[in-house]
Amino acid sequence: MILCALFATATTIAAQTSAHFSHLDILFAGDLMQHESQLNAARQSDGTYSFSPCYRHIKEYVSEADIAIANLETTIAGKPYSGYPMF
């Protein structure tokens, strides 16, 4: 199923440009996790979060991929968040 979606996306990208593609760079990453200490470190004074520092070492690789897919493995439903190991 995922490969079908990737193929459809690649076909759409190729059809919308005049460039001829000889290859497609796909990046897969797994388990982007956020524990309570990471959430606390990313919290900004205005109540938002910035995780940019967490990904500064891989930003170049992700940006160079034509398609990048990562598995977000953390709670995003809101409070009460208890943290590791009780997600």
C-alpha positions as CSV (number, residue, x, y, z in Angstrom):
1,M,0.0,0.0,0.0
2,I,2.7,2.4,0.9
3,L,4.7,1.6,-2.2
4,C,1.6,2.2,-4.3
5,A,1.2,5.7,-2.7
6,L,4.9,6.4,-3.2
7,F,4.7,5.4,-6.9
8,A,1.6,7.6,-7.4
9,T,3.3,10.5,-5.7
10,A,6.4,10.1,-7.9
11,T,4.4,9.8,-11.0
12,T,2.5,13.0,-10.1
13,I,5.8,14.9,-9.4
14,A,7.2,13.7,-12.7
15,A,4.1,14.7,-14.7
16,Q,4.1,18.2,-13.2
17,T,7.6,19.0,-14.2
18,S,9.4,19.0,-17.6
19,A,12.5,17.3,-16.1
20,H,13.2,13.7,-16.8
21,F,13.7,11.7,-13.7
22,S,16.3,8.9,-13.7
23,H,15.8,8.1,-10.1
24,L,13.8,8.9,-7.0
25,D,15.3,9.4,-3.6
26,I,13.1,8.1,-0.8
27,L,14.1,8.4,2.9
28,F,12.5,6.3,5.6
29,A,13.1,7.0,9.3
30,G,11.6,5.3,12.3
31,D,10.6,6.0,15.8
32,L,10.7,9.7,16.2
33,M,10.1,9.7,19.9
34,Q,9.6,12.4,22.4
35,H,10.1,11.8,26.1
36,E,9.1,14.3,28.8
37,S,12.6,15.8,29.1
38,Q,12.6,16.4,25.4
39,L,9.2,18.0,25.5
40,N,10.3,20.3,28.3
41,A,13.4,21.3,26.4
42,A,11.4,22.1,23.2
43,R,8.8,24.2,25.0
44,Q,9.0,27.8,24.0
45,S,7.9,30.8,26.2
46,D,4.8,31.3,24.0
47,G,3.5,27.8,24.7
48,T,4.6,26.4,21.3
49,Y,7.3,23.8,20.8
50,S,10.4,23.8,18.6
51,F,12.1,20.5,17.8
52,S,14.5,21.9,15.2
53,P,17.6,21.4,17.4
54,C,16.7,17.7,17.7
55,Y,17.0,17.3,14.0
56,R,19.8,19.6,13.1
57,H,22.2,16.7,12.3
58,I,19.9,15.0,9.8
59,K,18.2,18.1,8.3
60,E,20.4,18.0,5.2
61,Y,19.7,14.3,4.5
62,V,15.9,14.7,4.9
63,S,15.9,17.9,2.8
64,E,17.7,16.2,-0.1
65,A,15.2,13.4,-0.4
66,D,12.4,13.6,-2.9
67,I,10.1,11.9,-0.5
68,A,10.8,11.6,3.3
69,I,8.6,9.5,5.6
70,A,9.1,9.1,9.3
71,N,7.2,7.2,12.0
72,L,6.1,9.5,14.8
73,E,6.0,7.4,17.9
74,T,4.8,9.6,20.8
75,T,1.7,10.9,22.3
76,I,0.1,13.9,20.7
77,A,-3.4,13.7,22.3
78,G,-2.7,16.3,25.0
79,K,-2.7,16.1,28.7
80,P,-2.4,14.2,30.9
81,Y,1.0,13.1,29.4
82,S,2.8,10.9,31.9
83,G,6.1,10.2,30.0
84,Y,8.3,7.3,29.8
85,P,7.6,4.4,30.1
86,M,3.8,5.0,30.3
87,F,2.8,6.5,27.0
